[in-house]
Amino acid sequence: QVQLVESGGGLVQPGGSLRLSCAASGRTVRSASTRWYRQVPGKQRELVASISSGGTTNYADSVKGRFTISRDNAKNTVYLQMNSLKPEDTADYYCNILAHWGQGTQVTVSS
């Protein structure tokens, strides 16, 4: 059974940084693409970043140049480094591998 556990969310001031982690069990993160999504209550879930099994990364235009997705195969964990955070980045962030989702971690950007 695949389990994904996100962590690293919290409250940060505009311009600050956070690093989210997605720890996987039951499947290796390098075996399939891993995606980070975010969702604001009442809005559709938005794809933020992805990393393929081969290591190719893609980003939403709204986060390009600020967010970096990476993978540590030894720890079976995918990260989302978020820099220069803006209030509009406030959301619940979820990681996804195939049909599997984590429980989410909340990010709030506010002064």
C-alpha positions as CSV (number, residue, x, y, z in Angstrom):
1,Q,0.0,0.0,0.0
2,V,1.4,3.4,-1.0
3,Q,1.4,6.1,1.6
4,L,2.5,9.7,1.1
5,V,3.1,12.0,4.0
6,E,3.6,15.7,3.5
7,S,5.3,18.0,6.0
8,G,7.0,21.4,6.2
9,G,4.0,23.7,5.9
10,G,3.5,26.7,8.2
11,L,3.1,30.4,8.5
12,V,5.7,32.6,6.7
13,Q,6.0,36.2,5.9
14,P,5.9,37.4,2.3
15,G,9.4,37.0,0.7
16,G,10.2,34.0,3.0
17,S,10.9,30.4,2.2
18,L,9.6,27.0,3.1
19,R,10.6,23.5,2.1
20,L,7.8,20.9,1.8
21,S,8.6,17.2,2.0
22,C,6.7,14.3,0.6
23,A,7.8,11.0,2.2
24,A,6.7,7.9,0.3
25,S,6.3,4.3,1.4
26,G,5.1,1.4,-0.6
27,R,6.5,2.7,-3.8
28,T,9.7,4.3,-4.8
29,V,9.4,7.9,-5.8
30,R,11.7,7.5,-8.8
31,S,9.4,4.9,-10.4
32,A,6.8,7.4,-11.5
33,S,6.2,11.1,-11.8
34,T,5.6,12.9,-8.5
35,R,3.5,16.1,-8.5
36,W,2.8,18.8,-6.1
37,Y,-0.6,20.4,-6.2
38,R,-2.2,23.2,-4.2
39,Q,-5.7,24.0,-3.4
40,V,-7.5,27.0,-1.9
41,P,-10.9,26.3,-0.4
42,G,-13.6,26.8,-3.0
43,K,-11.2,26.6,-5.9
44,Q,-9.9,23.9,-8.1
45,R,-6.7,22.0,-7.3
46,E,-3.8,23.5,-9.2
47,L,-0.7,21.6,-10.4
48,V,2.3,23.5,-9.1
49,A,5.3,21.3,-10.0
50,S,6.2,17.8,-11.2
51,I,9.3,15.6,-11.5
52,S,9.3,12.7,-13.8
53,S,10.9,9.3,-13.2
54,G,13.7,10.5,-15.4
55,G,14.1,13.7,-13.4
56,T,12.5,16.1,-15.8
57,T,10.9,19.0,-13.9
58,N,8.0,21.2,-14.9
59,Y,6.4,24.2,-13.1
60,A,3.3,26.3,-13.2
61,D,4.0,29.7,-14.7
62,S,3.0,31.3,-11.4
63,V,5.8,29.6,-9.5
64,K,8.6,29.4,-12.1
65,G,11.9,30.8,-10.8
66,R,10.6,30.7,-7.2
67,F,9.9,27.0,-6.5
68,T,12.1,24.0,-7.1
69,I,11.0,20.4,-7.0
70,S,13.7,17.7,-6.2
71,R,13.9,14.1,-5.2
72,D,16.1,12.2,-2.8
73,N,16.0,8.6,-3.9
74,A,17.8,7.3,-0.9
75,K,15.2,8.9,1.4
76,N,12.3,8.1,-1.0
77,T,11.2,11.7,-0.6
78,V,10.3,14.5,-2.9
79,Y,10.8,18.1,-1.9
80,L,9.3,21.4,-2.9
81,Q,11.6,24.3,-2.1
82,M,9.5,27.5,-2.1
83,N,11.3,30.9,-2.1
84,S,10.1,34.5,-2.5
85,L,6.7,33.4,-1.2
86,K,3.7,35.6,-1.9
87,P,0.3,35.8,-0.2
88,E,-1.2,34.2,-3.3
89,D,0.8,31.0,-2.6
90,T,-1.3,30.5,0.5
91,A,-3.0,27.1,0.1
92,D,-3.1,23.4,1.1
93,Y,-0.3,21.6,-0.7
94,Y,-0.6,18.0,-1.7
95,C,1.8,15.5,-3.3
96,N,0.6,12.9,-5.7
97,I,2.1,9.8,-7.3
98,L,-0.3,8.0,-9.8
99,A,-3.6,7.6,-7.9
100,H,-2.1,8.2,-4.5
101,W,-2.4,11.4,-2.5
102,G,-1.0,12.7,0.8
103,Q,-3.1,14.4,3.5
104,G,-1.8,17.8,2.6
105,T,0.2,20.4,4.4
106,Q,-1.0,24.0,4.9
107,V,1.0,27.0,3.8
108,T,0.1,30.5,4.9
109,V,1.9,33.5,3.6
110,S,1.0,36.6,5.6
111,S,2.5,39.5,7.4
